[in-house]
Amino acid sequence: MEGPFVVLTGAGISAESGVPTFRGPDGLWRSFRPEDLATPEAFARDPALVWEWYDWRRQRIAACRPNPAHRVLAEMEATLPDFTLITQNVDGLHQAAGSQHILELHGNIWRVRCTRCGRVSEDRRVPLPEIPPRCQCGGLLRPDVVWFGEPLPAAVLEAAWEAAARCRWMLVIGTSALVQPAASLPVLAHRNGARLVEVNISDTPLTHLAHEVLRGPAAQVLPTWWASRRPQQ
């Protein structure tokens, strides 16, 4: 397996750890749609309501643990000399599994950002003692995630494009391949000659491009796939 090697993960890999998917039936909260809460406009209108939802999500995620697919990716990073992990997830389970260098396209639910001074920090308290939480400067904190209508972090996205453009292998795990611009990363890799491997429980818009399709839960099929390709020491 000659590198560079890139992995793109979506909600499917974390659903196996019990993290509710954003668009699935467990993603609903009260009578609100997530799309109506995860916006700058919703936060400006009612920050307490938005934070109640994020506090609920944080409590759900705090009870989840990395699954074998997360752990395999951490092993791959430690084994392969040129490896990049790109994720659409905000749950931090890749870090919990031991992955060190991660491009988080949509941010991280365990980080908060001050709307006044811009300070970013980690806050893993669950539940939060104060809603909405405030910064040391007195400013209102918001989750350090990308909301609908907001651009992805430029430096992270640029690094993801660069990695996709030069990789020789791309593994796409548990993503619907519907959310842009992440969905275009495997297409770019494929166009530049990379071998595309899709891991998913069902077909996606990327399936017809894939050189290999591993159909089933990532926690089950990925360890077997990696065991057959792991470089011999």
PENOR-V55382 format. One record per helix or strand. SS is the DSSP state (a for helix, b for strand). FROM is the first residue (numbers start at 0). TO is the last residue. If there is no record, write none. Layout:
# PENOR-V55382
<<SS/FROM/TO> <SS/FROM/TO>>
This chain:
# PENOR-V55382
<<b/4/8> <a/10/14> <a/24/26> <b/28/28> <b/31/31> <a/33/36> <b/38/38> <a/39/44> <a/46/61> <a/67/78> <b/82/86> <a/92/96> <b/101/103> <b/106/113> <b/119/121> <b/133/133> <b/139/144> <b/147/147> <a/153/165> <b/168/172> <a/181/190> <b/194/199> <a/206/208> <b/211/214> <a/217/226>>
